[in-house]
Amino acid sequence: MITRPSDKISYWLMSRPQFKTLESLKSKKIAITGLGGTIHVAYLMTLEKLGVNPKDFVLVSIPGQQIQLLYSLESGYVDAAILSPPVTLGAQKKGYNKLLDIGATVEMPGGGLTALAKTIQERPAETKRVIRSLQVAKDEIRKSKTKTVDLIVRILKMDKEAANETYDQFLTTLSPSGIPSRTGMEILVKAIQSQGRFVDRKVSFSDIADDRLATEVAREMGYKIQ
């Protein structure tokens, strides 16, 4: 059961320089790392939200890592690709266009802090400490750009400019309060059911998430709760 969400997924639809709008990509090839997974579902849900027919585009599955998508884009094998940071940054530097912020459009959580329902019920104080530590770490990242950028440079072997851009993009994905979003959970359920799983069940928020402890921590830490 999710008791505190991770932050939103971050994926962009990037196109070759000559394609400047989503409309211009109709009948063109778009690369993705795999069909049926989270990225694929998020892409389909984004098009649905925009009122666009997915059949207007040709989706091409490219095996391997995200960098393989960038190589396919550079070679001209595909006309666009769904990329995540920091690959998105590399594509931008090569002149490719950011056409669609998929993560922001669908607001799909990227995972979450999960625990057994029994753990949440029997060890609430311990669970709250874990939630609080995650929120404190997130706040520290927000307040300490210089330290975080230095860490990105060391760990991900980036140059300073790319690390700064990665940091700025990362901030846009952060969950403000750490409280599981009902909208986000509904999207996750819809994504799973779109793969043909649990289609015969009506899944409620309380079946998959418990926001009580995260809400308590958010209040104790002074977050603004709607």
PyMOL CGO cylinders between C-alpha atoms (Angstrom):
from pymol import cmd
from pymol.cgo import CYLINDER

trace = [
    CYLINDER, 0.00, 0.00, 0.00, 1.34, 3.42, -0.94, 0.3, 1, 1, 1, 1, 1, 1,
    CYLINDER, 1.34, 3.42, -0.94, 1.65, 5.71, 2.06, 0.3, 1, 1, 1, 1, 1, 1,
    CYLINDER, 1.65, 5.71, 2.06, 3.72, 8.47, 0.47, 0.3, 1, 1, 1, 1, 1, 1,
    CYLINDER, 3.72, 8.47, 0.47, 4.08, 9.03, -3.28, 0.3, 1, 1, 1, 1, 1, 1,
    CYLINDER, 4.08, 9.03, -3.28, 7.27, 9.50, -5.13, 0.3, 1, 1, 1, 1, 1, 1,
    CYLINDER, 7.27, 9.50, -5.13, 7.15, 12.43, -7.48, 0.3, 1, 1, 1, 1, 1, 1,
    CYLINDER, 7.15, 12.43, -7.48, 5.71, 12.67, -10.99, 0.3, 1, 1, 1, 1, 1, 1,
    CYLINDER, 5.71, 12.67, -10.99, 7.27, 10.85, -13.88, 0.3, 1, 1, 1, 1, 1, 1,
    CYLINDER, 7.27, 10.85, -13.88, 9.26, 13.14, -16.16, 0.3, 1, 1, 1, 1, 1, 1,
    CYLINDER, 9.26, 13.14, -16.16, 9.15, 12.36, -19.87, 0.3, 1, 1, 1, 1, 1, 1,
    CYLINDER, 9.15, 12.36, -19.87, 9.16, 14.64, -22.91, 0.3, 1, 1, 1, 1, 1, 1,
    CYLINDER, 9.16, 14.64, -22.91, 8.21, 14.00, -26.51, 0.3, 1, 1, 1, 1, 1, 1,
    CYLINDER, 8.21, 14.00, -26.51, 11.24, 15.29, -28.44, 0.3, 1, 1, 1, 1, 1, 1,
    CYLINDER, 11.24, 15.29, -28.44, 11.23, 15.73, -32.22, 0.3, 1, 1, 1, 1, 1, 1,
    CYLINDER, 11.23, 15.73, -32.22, 13.75, 16.33, -34.98, 0.3, 1, 1, 1, 1, 1, 1,
    CYLINDER, 13.75, 16.33, -34.98, 14.25, 20.07, -35.77, 0.3, 1, 1, 1, 1, 1, 1,
    CYLINDER, 14.25, 20.07, -35.77, 11.91, 20.13, -38.77, 0.3, 1, 1, 1, 1, 1, 1,
    CYLINDER, 11.91, 20.13, -38.77, 8.93, 18.98, -36.67, 0.3, 1, 1, 1, 1, 1, 1,
    CYLINDER, 8.93, 18.98, -36.67, 7.74, 21.84, -34.48, 0.3, 1, 1, 1, 1, 1, 1,
    CYLINDER, 7.74, 21.84, -34.48, 4.23, 20.72, -33.51, 0.3, 1, 1, 1, 1, 1, 1,
    CYLINDER, 4.23, 20.72, -33.51, 2.48, 17.52, -32.51, 0.3, 1, 1, 1, 1, 1, 1,
    CYLINDER, 2.48, 17.52, -32.51, 0.34, 17.86, -35.64, 0.3, 1, 1, 1, 1, 1, 1,
    CYLINDER, 0.34, 17.86, -35.64, 3.45, 17.77, -37.83, 0.3, 1, 1, 1, 1, 1, 1,
    CYLINDER, 3.45, 17.77, -37.83, 4.34, 14.32, -36.44, 0.3, 1, 1, 1, 1, 1, 1,
    CYLINDER, 4.34, 14.32, -36.44, 1.22, 12.62, -37.79, 0.3, 1, 1, 1, 1, 1, 1,
    CYLINDER, 1.22, 12.62, -37.79, 2.16, 9.43, -39.68, 0.3, 1, 1, 1, 1, 1, 1,
    CYLINDER, 2.16, 9.43, -39.68, 5.74, 9.86, -38.40, 0.3, 1, 1, 1, 1, 1, 1,
    CYLINDER, 5.74, 9.86, -38.40, 7.72, 7.39, -36.31, 0.3, 1, 1, 1, 1, 1, 1,
    CYLINDER, 7.72, 7.39, -36.31, 8.01, 7.97, -32.55, 0.3, 1, 1, 1, 1, 1, 1,
    CYLINDER, 8.01, 7.97, -32.55, 10.48, 5.89, -30.53, 0.3, 1, 1, 1, 1, 1, 1,
    CYLINDER, 10.48, 5.89, -30.53, 9.74, 4.47, -27.09, 0.3, 1, 1, 1, 1, 1, 1,
    CYLINDER, 9.74, 4.47, -27.09, 11.73, 2.06, -24.91, 0.3, 1, 1, 1, 1, 1, 1,
    CYLINDER, 11.73, 2.06, -24.91, 8.96, -0.52, -24.66, 0.3, 1, 1, 1, 1, 1, 1,
    CYLINDER, 8.96, -0.52, -24.66, 5.28, -1.14, -25.31, 0.3, 1, 1, 1, 1, 1, 1,
    CYLINDER, 5.28, -1.14, -25.31, 2.80, -1.81, -22.53, 0.3, 1, 1, 1, 1, 1, 1,
    CYLINDER, 2.80, -1.81, -22.53, 4.86, -0.17, -19.78, 0.3, 1, 1, 1, 1, 1, 1,
    CYLINDER, 4.86, -0.17, -19.78, 4.42, 3.01, -17.76, 0.3, 1, 1, 1, 1, 1, 1,
    CYLINDER, 4.42, 3.01, -17.76, 5.87, 5.32, -20.42, 0.3, 1, 1, 1, 1, 1, 1,
    CYLINDER, 5.87, 5.32, -20.42, 3.66, 3.84, -23.13, 0.3, 1, 1, 1, 1, 1, 1,
    CYLINDER, 3.66, 3.84, -23.13, 0.53, 4.14, -21.00, 0.3, 1, 1, 1, 1, 1, 1,
    CYLINDER, 0.53, 4.14, -21.00, 1.40, 7.71, -19.99, 0.3, 1, 1, 1, 1, 1, 1,
    CYLINDER, 1.40, 7.71, -19.99, 1.90, 8.61, -23.66, 0.3, 1, 1, 1, 1, 1, 1,
    CYLINDER, 1.90, 8.61, -23.66, -1.49, 7.17, -24.64, 0.3, 1, 1, 1, 1, 1, 1,
    CYLINDER, -1.49, 7.17, -24.64, -3.21, 8.91, -21.74, 0.3, 1, 1, 1, 1, 1, 1,
    CYLINDER, -3.21, 8.91, -21.74, -1.60, 12.23, -22.69, 0.3, 1, 1, 1, 1, 1, 1,
    CYLINDER, -1.60, 12.23, -22.69, -2.89, 11.97, -26.25, 0.3, 1, 1, 1, 1, 1, 1,
    CYLINDER, -2.89, 11.97, -26.25, -6.32, 11.02, -24.94, 0.3, 1, 1, 1, 1, 1, 1,
    CYLINDER, -6.32, 11.02, -24.94, -6.33, 14.04, -22.62, 0.3, 1, 1, 1, 1, 1, 1,
    CYLINDER, -6.33, 14.04, -22.62, -5.42, 16.28, -25.56, 0.3, 1, 1, 1, 1, 1, 1,
    CYLINDER, -5.42, 16.28, -25.56, -8.12, 14.76, -27.76, 0.3, 1, 1, 1, 1, 1, 1,
    CYLINDER, -8.12, 14.76, -27.76, -5.56, 13.32, -30.19, 0.3, 1, 1, 1, 1, 1, 1,
    CYLINDER, -5.56, 13.32, -30.19, -5.88, 9.89, -31.83, 0.3, 1, 1, 1, 1, 1, 1,
    CYLINDER, -5.88, 9.89, -31.83, -2.83, 7.67, -31.08, 0.3, 1, 1, 1, 1, 1, 1,
    CYLINDER, -2.83, 7.67, -31.08, -3.39, 5.92, -34.42, 0.3, 1, 1, 1, 1, 1, 1,
    CYLINDER, -3.39, 5.92, -34.42, -2.27, 9.11, -36.17, 0.3, 1, 1, 1, 1, 1, 1,
    CYLINDER, -2.27, 9.11, -36.17, 1.31, 8.32, -35.12, 0.3, 1, 1, 1, 1, 1, 1,
    CYLINDER, 1.31, 8.32, -35.12, 3.62, 5.34, -35.65, 0.3, 1, 1, 1, 1, 1, 1,
    CYLINDER, 3.62, 5.34, -35.65, 5.04, 4.09, -32.35, 0.3, 1, 1, 1, 1, 1, 1,
    CYLINDER, 5.04, 4.09, -32.35, 8.34, 2.21, -32.62, 0.3, 1, 1, 1, 1, 1, 1,
    CYLINDER, 8.34, 2.21, -32.62, 9.68, 0.14, -29.72, 0.3, 1, 1, 1, 1, 1, 1,
    CYLINDER, 9.68, 0.14, -29.72, 13.46, 0.46, -29.32, 0.3, 1, 1, 1, 1, 1, 1,
    CYLINDER, 13.46, 0.46, -29.32, 15.03, -2.07, -26.92, 0.3, 1, 1, 1, 1, 1, 1,
    CYLINDER, 15.03, -2.07, -26.92, 17.70, -1.02, -24.47, 0.3, 1, 1, 1, 1, 1, 1,
    CYLINDER, 17.70, -1.02, -24.47, 18.33, 2.18, -22.54, 0.3, 1, 1, 1, 1, 1, 1,
    CYLINDER, 18.33, 2.18, -22.54, 17.02, 5.69, -23.15, 0.3, 1, 1, 1, 1, 1, 1,
    CYLINDER, 17.02, 5.69, -23.15, 20.26, 6.65, -24.88, 0.3, 1, 1, 1, 1, 1, 1,
    CYLINDER, 20.26, 6.65, -24.88, 19.34, 4.19, -27.65, 0.3, 1, 1, 1, 1, 1, 1,
    CYLINDER, 19.34, 4.19, -27.65, 16.31, 6.35, -28.41, 0.3, 1, 1, 1, 1, 1, 1,
    CYLINDER, 16.31, 6.35, -28.41, 18.54, 9.38, -28.82, 0.3, 1, 1, 1, 1, 1, 1,
    CYLINDER, 18.54, 9.38, -28.82, 20.78, 7.44, -31.21, 0.3, 1, 1, 1, 1, 1, 1,
    CYLINDER, 20.78, 7.44, -31.21, 17.71, 6.43, -33.23, 0.3, 1, 1, 1, 1, 1, 1,
    CYLINDER, 17.71, 6.43, -33.23, 16.66, 10.08, -33.37, 0.3, 1, 1, 1, 1, 1, 1,
    CYLINDER, 16.66, 10.08, -33.37, 20.12, 11.24, -34.45, 0.3, 1, 1, 1, 1, 1, 1,
    CYLINDER, 20.12, 11.24, -34.45, 20.35, 8.61, -37.18, 0.3, 1, 1, 1, 1, 1, 1,
    CYLINDER, 20.35, 8.61, -37.18, 17.00, 9.63, -38.66, 0.3, 1, 1, 1, 1, 1, 1,
    CYLINDER, 17.00, 9.63, -38.66, 15.52, 6.17, -38.05, 0.3, 1, 1, 1, 1, 1, 1,
    CYLINDER, 15.52, 6.17, -38.05, 12.70, 7.86, -36.12, 0.3, 1, 1, 1, 1, 1, 1,
    CYLINDER, 12.70, 7.86, -36.12, 11.27, 11.38, -36.25, 0.3, 1, 1, 1, 1, 1, 1,
    CYLINDER, 11.27, 11.38, -36.25, 10.66, 11.78, -32.51, 0.3, 1, 1, 1, 1, 1, 1,
    CYLINDER, 10.66, 11.78, -32.51, 11.28, 9.99, -29.23, 0.3, 1, 1, 1, 1, 1, 1,
    CYLINDER, 11.28, 9.99, -29.23, 9.91, 9.93, -25.69, 0.3, 1, 1, 1, 1, 1, 1,
    CYLINDER, 9.91, 9.93, -25.69, 12.87, 10.82, -23.51, 0.3, 1, 1, 1, 1, 1, 1,
    CYLINDER, 12.87, 10.82, -23.51, 13.57, 11.36, -19.82, 0.3, 1, 1, 1, 1, 1, 1,
    CYLINDER, 13.57, 11.36, -19.82, 16.13, 13.67, -18.21, 0.3, 1, 1, 1, 1, 1, 1,
    CYLINDER, 16.13, 13.67, -18.21, 19.08, 13.89, -18.64, 0.3, 1, 1, 1, 1, 1, 1,
    CYLINDER, 19.08, 13.89, -18.64, 18.69, 12.43, -22.17, 0.3, 1, 1, 1, 1, 1, 1,
    CYLINDER, 18.69, 12.43, -22.17, 16.18, 15.20, -22.90, 0.3, 1, 1, 1, 1, 1, 1,
    CYLINDER, 16.18, 15.20, -22.90, 18.86, 17.76, -22.17, 0.3, 1, 1, 1, 1, 1, 1,
    CYLINDER, 18.86, 17.76, -22.17, 21.25, 16.09, -24.58, 0.3, 1, 1, 1, 1, 1, 1,
    CYLINDER, 21.25, 16.09, -24.58, 18.60, 16.15, -27.29, 0.3, 1, 1, 1, 1, 1, 1,
    CYLINDER, 18.60, 16.15, -27.29, 17.90, 19.84, -26.70, 0.3, 1, 1, 1, 1, 1, 1,
    CYLINDER, 17.90, 19.84, -26.70, 21.56, 20.69, -27.09, 0.3, 1, 1, 1, 1, 1, 1,
    CYLINDER, 21.56, 20.69, -27.09, 21.55, 18.92, -30.44, 0.3, 1, 1, 1, 1, 1, 1,
    CYLINDER, 21.55, 18.92, -30.44, 18.67, 21.11, -31.66, 0.3, 1, 1, 1, 1, 1, 1,
    CYLINDER, 18.67, 21.11, -31.66, 15.73, 18.77, -31.13, 0.3, 1, 1, 1, 1, 1, 1,
    CYLINDER, 15.73, 18.77, -31.13, 12.38, 20.25, -30.08, 0.3, 1, 1, 1, 1, 1, 1,
    CYLINDER, 12.38, 20.25, -30.08, 10.49, 19.67, -26.83, 0.3, 1, 1, 1, 1, 1, 1,
    CYLINDER, 10.49, 19.67, -26.83, 6.92, 19.21, -28.04, 0.3, 1, 1, 1, 1, 1, 1,
    CYLINDER, 6.92, 19.21, -28.04, 5.03, 17.65, -25.17, 0.3, 1, 1, 1, 1, 1, 1,
    CYLINDER, 5.03, 17.65, -25.17, 5.56, 17.34, -21.41, 0.3, 1, 1, 1, 1, 1, 1,
    CYLINDER, 5.56, 17.34, -21.41, 4.02, 13.92, -20.87, 0.3, 1, 1, 1, 1, 1, 1,
    CYLINDER, 4.02, 13.92, -20.87, 4.73, 13.69, -17.15, 0.3, 1, 1, 1, 1, 1, 1,
    CYLINDER, 4.73, 13.69, -17.15, 3.13, 17.04, -16.35, 0.3, 1, 1, 1, 1, 1, 1,
    CYLINDER, 3.13, 17.04, -16.35, 0.11, 16.40, -18.58, 0.3, 1, 1, 1, 1, 1, 1,
    CYLINDER, 0.11, 16.40, -18.58, -0.98, 13.15, -16.96, 0.3, 1, 1, 1, 1, 1, 1,
    CYLINDER, -0.98, 13.15, -16.96, 0.41, 13.82, -13.45, 0.3, 1, 1, 1, 1, 1, 1,
    CYLINDER, 0.41, 13.82, -13.45, 1.32, 10.16, -13.11, 0.3, 1, 1, 1, 1, 1, 1,
    CYLINDER, 1.32, 10.16, -13.11, 3.25, 9.24, -9.93, 0.3, 1, 1, 1, 1, 1, 1,
    CYLINDER, 3.25, 9.24, -9.93, 6.57, 7.56, -10.55, 0.3, 1, 1, 1, 1, 1, 1,
    CYLINDER, 6.57, 7.56, -10.55, 6.20, 5.03, -7.74, 0.3, 1, 1, 1, 1, 1, 1,
    CYLINDER, 6.20, 5.03, -7.74, 5.95, 5.61, -4.03, 0.3, 1, 1, 1, 1, 1, 1,
    CYLINDER, 5.95, 5.61, -4.03, 6.89, 4.66, -0.50, 0.3, 1, 1, 1, 1, 1, 1,
    CYLINDER, 6.89, 4.66, -0.50, 5.09, 1.37, -0.03, 0.3, 1, 1, 1, 1, 1, 1,
    CYLINDER, 5.09, 1.37, -0.03, 4.45, -0.63, 3.12, 0.3, 1, 1, 1, 1, 1, 1,
    CYLINDER, 4.45, -0.63, 3.12, 2.23, -3.48, 4.18, 0.3, 1, 1, 1, 1, 1, 1,
    CYLINDER, 2.23, -3.48, 4.18, -1.13, -2.35, 5.55, 0.3, 1, 1, 1, 1, 1, 1,
    CYLINDER, -1.13, -2.35, 5.55, -0.18, -4.27, 8.71, 0.3, 1, 1, 1, 1, 1, 1,
    CYLINDER, -0.18, -4.27, 8.71, 3.01, -2.20, 9.07, 0.3, 1, 1, 1, 1, 1, 1,
    CYLINDER, 3.01, -2.20, 9.07, 1.12, 1.08, 8.70, 0.3, 1, 1, 1, 1, 1, 1,
    CYLINDER, 1.12, 1.08, 8.70, -1.40, -0.03, 11.32, 0.3, 1, 1, 1, 1, 1, 1,
    CYLINDER, -1.40, -0.03, 11.32, 0.98, -1.60, 13.84, 0.3, 1, 1, 1, 1, 1, 1,
    CYLINDER, 0.98, -1.60, 13.84, 4.08, 0.61, 13.45, 0.3, 1, 1, 1, 1, 1, 1,
    CYLINDER, 4.08, 0.61, 13.45, 2.75, 4.07, 12.60, 0.3, 1, 1, 1, 1, 1, 1,
    CYLINDER, 2.75, 4.07, 12.60, 5.50, 5.97, 14.46, 0.3, 1, 1, 1, 1, 1, 1,
    CYLINDER, 5.50, 5.97, 14.46, 8.25, 4.19, 12.52, 0.3, 1, 1, 1, 1, 1, 1,
    CYLINDER, 8.25, 4.19, 12.52, 6.43, 4.71, 9.23, 0.3, 1, 1, 1, 1, 1, 1,
    CYLINDER, 6.43, 4.71, 9.23, 6.03, 8.40, 10.00, 0.3, 1, 1, 1, 1, 1, 1,
    CYLINDER, 6.03, 8.40, 10.00, 9.77, 8.72, 10.68, 0.3, 1, 1, 1, 1, 1, 1,
    CYLINDER, 9.77, 8.72, 10.68, 10.54, 7.30, 7.24, 0.3, 1, 1, 1, 1, 1, 1,
    CYLINDER, 10.54, 7.30, 7.24, 8.04, 9.66, 5.60, 0.3, 1, 1, 1, 1, 1, 1,
    CYLINDER, 8.04, 9.66, 5.60, 9.49, 12.62, 7.47, 0.3, 1, 1, 1, 1, 1, 1,
    CYLINDER, 9.49, 12.62, 7.47, 13.07, 11.72, 6.47, 0.3, 1, 1, 1, 1, 1, 1,
    CYLINDER, 13.07, 11.72, 6.47, 12.03, 11.66, 2.81, 0.3, 1, 1, 1, 1, 1, 1,
    CYLINDER, 12.03, 11.66, 2.81, 10.34, 15.04, 3.12, 0.3, 1, 1, 1, 1, 1, 1,
    CYLINDER, 10.34, 15.04, 3.12, 13.35, 16.54, 4.92, 0.3, 1, 1, 1, 1, 1, 1,
    CYLINDER, 13.35, 16.54, 4.92, 15.65, 15.27, 2.16, 0.3, 1, 1, 1, 1, 1, 1,
    CYLINDER, 15.65, 15.27, 2.16, 13.37, 16.75, -0.49, 0.3, 1, 1, 1, 1, 1, 1,
    CYLINDER, 13.37, 16.75, -0.49, 13.30, 20.10, 1.31, 0.3, 1, 1, 1, 1, 1, 1,
    CYLINDER, 13.30, 20.10, 1.31, 17.08, 20.06, 1.53, 0.3, 1, 1, 1, 1, 1, 1,
    CYLINDER, 17.08, 20.06, 1.53, 17.31, 19.50, -2.23, 0.3, 1, 1, 1, 1, 1, 1,
    CYLINDER, 17.31, 19.50, -2.23, 14.99, 22.45, -2.81, 0.3, 1, 1, 1, 1, 1, 1,
    CYLINDER, 14.99, 22.45, -2.81, 17.01, 24.74, -0.53, 0.3, 1, 1, 1, 1, 1, 1,
    CYLINDER, 17.01, 24.74, -0.53, 20.49, 23.62, -1.52, 0.3, 1, 1, 1, 1, 1, 1,
    CYLINDER, 20.49, 23.62, -1.52, 20.81, 23.87, -5.29, 0.3, 1, 1, 1, 1, 1, 1,
    CYLINDER, 20.81, 23.87, -5.29, 24.61, 24.24, -5.20, 0.3, 1, 1, 1, 1, 1, 1,
    CYLINDER, 24.61, 24.24, -5.20, 25.14, 21.10, -3.12, 0.3, 1, 1, 1, 1, 1, 1,
    CYLINDER, 25.14, 21.10, -3.12, 22.63, 19.11, -5.16, 0.3, 1, 1, 1, 1, 1, 1,
    CYLINDER, 22.63, 19.11, -5.16, 24.14, 20.17, -8.48, 0.3, 1, 1, 1, 1, 1, 1,
    CYLINDER, 24.14, 20.17, -8.48, 27.62, 19.21, -7.23, 0.3, 1, 1, 1, 1, 1, 1,
    CYLINDER, 27.62, 19.21, -7.23, 26.21, 15.79, -6.28, 0.3, 1, 1, 1, 1, 1, 1,
    CYLINDER, 26.21, 15.79, -6.28, 24.67, 15.37, -9.74, 0.3, 1, 1, 1, 1, 1, 1,
    CYLINDER, 24.67, 15.37, -9.74, 28.00, 16.27, -11.35, 0.3, 1, 1, 1, 1, 1, 1,
    CYLINDER, 28.00, 16.27, -11.35, 29.84, 13.66, -9.26, 0.3, 1, 1, 1, 1, 1, 1,
    CYLINDER, 29.84, 13.66, -9.26, 27.32, 10.83, -9.40, 0.3, 1, 1, 1, 1, 1, 1,
    CYLINDER, 27.32, 10.83, -9.40, 26.00, 11.19, -12.96, 0.3, 1, 1, 1, 1, 1, 1,
    CYLINDER, 26.00, 11.19, -12.96, 29.28, 12.46, -14.44, 0.3, 1, 1, 1, 1, 1, 1,
    CYLINDER, 29.28, 12.46, -14.44, 27.62, 15.52, -15.99, 0.3, 1, 1, 1, 1, 1, 1,
    CYLINDER, 27.62, 15.52, -15.99, 29.05, 18.90, -16.79, 0.3, 1, 1, 1, 1, 1, 1,
    CYLINDER, 29.05, 18.90, -16.79, 27.88, 21.80, -14.61, 0.3, 1, 1, 1, 1, 1, 1,
    CYLINDER, 27.88, 21.80, -14.61, 25.47, 23.24, -17.18, 0.3, 1, 1, 1, 1, 1, 1,
    CYLINDER, 25.47, 23.24, -17.18, 23.67, 19.93, -17.73, 0.3, 1, 1, 1, 1, 1, 1,
    CYLINDER, 23.67, 19.93, -17.73, 23.56, 19.30, -13.97, 0.3, 1, 1, 1, 1, 1, 1,
    CYLINDER, 23.56, 19.30, -13.97, 21.91, 22.69, -13.41, 0.3, 1, 1, 1, 1, 1, 1,
    CYLINDER, 21.91, 22.69, -13.41, 19.29, 21.96, -16.05, 0.3, 1, 1, 1, 1, 1, 1,
    CYLINDER, 19.29, 21.96, -16.05, 18.68, 18.51, -14.60, 0.3, 1, 1, 1, 1, 1, 1,
    CYLINDER, 18.68, 18.51, -14.60, 18.16, 20.02, -11.17, 0.3, 1, 1, 1, 1, 1, 1,
    CYLINDER, 18.16, 20.02, -11.17, 15.65, 22.55, -12.51, 0.3, 1, 1, 1, 1, 1, 1,
    CYLINDER, 15.65, 22.55, -12.51, 13.69, 19.83, -14.30, 0.3, 1, 1, 1, 1, 1, 1,
    CYLINDER, 13.69, 19.83, -14.30, 13.75, 17.60, -11.23, 0.3, 1, 1, 1, 1, 1, 1,
    CYLINDER, 13.75, 17.60, -11.23, 12.15, 20.32, -9.11, 0.3, 1, 1, 1, 1, 1, 1,
    CYLINDER, 12.15, 20.32, -9.11, 9.12, 20.36, -11.40, 0.3, 1, 1, 1, 1, 1, 1,
    CYLINDER, 9.12, 20.36, -11.40, 8.43, 16.69, -10.64, 0.3, 1, 1, 1, 1, 1, 1,
    CYLINDER, 8.43, 16.69, -10.64, 8.45, 16.93, -6.84, 0.3, 1, 1, 1, 1, 1, 1,
    CYLINDER, 8.45, 16.93, -6.84, 5.29, 16.23, -4.89, 0.3, 1, 1, 1, 1, 1, 1,
    CYLINDER, 5.29, 16.23, -4.89, 4.61, 19.42, -2.86, 0.3, 1, 1, 1, 1, 1, 1,
    CYLINDER, 4.61, 19.42, -2.86, 3.47, 17.78, 0.38, 0.3, 1, 1, 1, 1, 1, 1,
    CYLINDER, 3.47, 17.78, 0.38, 4.20, 14.06, -0.02, 0.3, 1, 1, 1, 1, 1, 1,
    CYLINDER, 4.20, 14.06, -0.02, 0.52, 13.18, 0.39, 0.3, 1, 1, 1, 1, 1, 1,
    CYLINDER, 0.52, 13.18, 0.39, -0.74, 10.51, -2.05, 0.3, 1, 1, 1, 1, 1, 1,
    CYLINDER, -0.74, 10.51, -2.05, -2.93, 12.18, -4.67, 0.3, 1, 1, 1, 1, 1, 1,
    CYLINDER, -2.93, 12.18, -4.67, -6.29, 10.64, -5.44, 0.3, 1, 1, 1, 1, 1, 1,
    CYLINDER, -6.29, 10.64, -5.44, -5.97, 11.78, -9.03, 0.3, 1, 1, 1, 1, 1, 1,
    CYLINDER, -5.97, 11.78, -9.03, -2.52, 10.22, -9.28, 0.3, 1, 1, 1, 1, 1, 1,
    CYLINDER, -2.52, 10.22, -9.28, -3.72, 6.91, -7.84, 0.3, 1, 1, 1, 1, 1, 1,
    CYLINDER, -3.72, 6.91, -7.84, -6.68, 6.85, -10.25, 0.3, 1, 1, 1, 1, 1, 1,
    CYLINDER, -6.68, 6.85, -10.25, -4.26, 7.33, -13.13, 0.3, 1, 1, 1, 1, 1, 1,
    CYLINDER, -4.26, 7.33, -13.13, -2.10, 4.43, -11.93, 0.3, 1, 1, 1, 1, 1, 1,
    CYLINDER, -2.10, 4.43, -11.93, -5.16, 2.17, -11.72, 0.3, 1, 1, 1, 1, 1, 1,
    CYLINDER, -5.16, 2.17, -11.72, -6.25, 3.24, -15.18, 0.3, 1, 1, 1, 1, 1, 1,
    CYLINDER, -6.25, 3.24, -15.18, -2.75, 2.54, -16.50, 0.3, 1, 1, 1, 1, 1, 1,
    CYLINDER, -2.75, 2.54, -16.50, -2.77, -0.99, -15.05, 0.3, 1, 1, 1, 1, 1, 1,
    CYLINDER, -2.77, -0.99, -15.05, -6.28, -1.72, -16.30, 0.3, 1, 1, 1, 1, 1, 1,
    CYLINDER, -6.28, -1.72, -16.30, -5.36, -0.50, -19.79, 0.3, 1, 1, 1, 1, 1, 1,
    CYLINDER, -5.36, -0.50, -19.79, -2.95, -3.46, -19.86, 0.3, 1, 1, 1, 1, 1, 1,
    CYLINDER, -2.95, -3.46, -19.86, -5.88, -5.83, -19.29, 0.3, 1, 1, 1, 1, 1, 1,
    CYLINDER, -5.88, -5.83, -19.29, -5.22, -6.38, -15.58, 0.3, 1, 1, 1, 1, 1, 1,
    CYLINDER, -5.22, -6.38, -15.58, -7.90, -6.18, -12.85, 0.3, 1, 1, 1, 1, 1, 1,
    CYLINDER, -7.90, -6.18, -12.85, -10.44, -4.92, -15.40, 0.3, 1, 1, 1, 1, 1, 1,
    CYLINDER, -10.44, -4.92, -15.40, -13.24, -6.71, -13.55, 0.3, 1, 1, 1, 1, 1, 1,
    CYLINDER, -13.24, -6.71, -13.55, -12.59, -4.79, -10.31, 0.3, 1, 1, 1, 1, 1, 1,
    CYLINDER, -12.59, -4.79, -10.31, -13.52, -1.31, -9.17, 0.3, 1, 1, 1, 1, 1, 1,
    CYLINDER, -13.52, -1.31, -9.17, -10.40, -0.23, -7.29, 0.3, 1, 1, 1, 1, 1, 1,
    CYLINDER, -10.40, -0.23, -7.29, -10.88, 2.52, -4.71, 0.3, 1, 1, 1, 1, 1, 1,
    CYLINDER, -10.88, 2.52, -4.71, -8.24, 4.88, -3.32, 0.3, 1, 1, 1, 1, 1, 1,
    CYLINDER, -8.24, 4.88, -3.32, -8.32, 3.11, 0.05, 0.3, 1, 1, 1, 1, 1, 1,
    CYLINDER, -8.32, 3.11, 0.05, -7.54, -0.21, -1.64, 0.3, 1, 1, 1, 1, 1, 1,
    CYLINDER, -7.54, -0.21, -1.64, -4.13, 0.98, -2.79, 0.3, 1, 1, 1, 1, 1, 1,
    CYLINDER, -4.13, 0.98, -2.79, -3.15, 4.01, -0.69, 0.3, 1, 1, 1, 1, 1, 1,
    CYLINDER, -3.15, 4.01, -0.69, -3.29, 5.33, 2.86, 0.3, 1, 1, 1, 1, 1, 1,
    CYLINDER, -3.29, 5.33, 2.86, -2.74, 9.07, 3.16, 0.3, 1, 1, 1, 1, 1, 1,
    CYLINDER, -2.74, 9.07, 3.16, -3.31, 9.45, 6.91, 0.3, 1, 1, 1, 1, 1, 1,
    CYLINDER, -3.31, 9.45, 6.91, 0.29, 9.28, 8.12, 0.3, 1, 1, 1, 1, 1, 1,
    CYLINDER, 0.29, 9.28, 8.12, 1.61, 11.38, 5.23, 0.3, 1, 1, 1, 1, 1, 1,
    CYLINDER, 1.61, 11.38, 5.23, -1.04, 14.00, 6.02, 0.3, 1, 1, 1, 1, 1, 1,
    CYLINDER, -1.04, 14.00, 6.02, -0.04, 14.01, 9.69, 0.3, 1, 1, 1, 1, 1, 1,
    CYLINDER, -0.04, 14.01, 9.69, 3.63, 14.50, 8.76, 0.3, 1, 1, 1, 1, 1, 1,
    CYLINDER, 3.63, 14.50, 8.76, 2.76, 17.26, 6.29, 0.3, 1, 1, 1, 1, 1, 1,
    CYLINDER, 2.76, 17.26, 6.29, 0.81, 19.14, 8.98, 0.3, 1, 1, 1, 1, 1, 1,
    CYLINDER, 0.81, 19.14, 8.98, 3.60, 18.69, 11.54, 0.3, 1, 1, 1, 1, 1, 1,
    CYLINDER, 3.60, 18.69, 11.54, 6.12, 20.05, 9.02, 0.3, 1, 1, 1, 1, 1, 1,
    CYLINDER, 6.12, 20.05, 9.02, 3.96, 23.05, 8.21, 0.3, 1, 1, 1, 1, 1, 1,
    CYLINDER, 3.96, 23.05, 8.21, 3.03, 22.18, 4.63, 0.3, 1, 1, 1, 1, 1, 1,
    CYLINDER, 3.03, 22.18, 4.63, 0.02, 23.89, 3.17, 0.3, 1, 1, 1, 1, 1, 1,
    CYLINDER, 0.02, 23.89, 3.17, -2.66, 21.24, 2.73, 0.3, 1, 1, 1, 1, 1, 1,
    CYLINDER, -2.66, 21.24, 2.73, -5.60, 21.83, 0.43, 0.3, 1, 1, 1, 1, 1, 1,
]
cmd.load_cgo(trace, "trace")
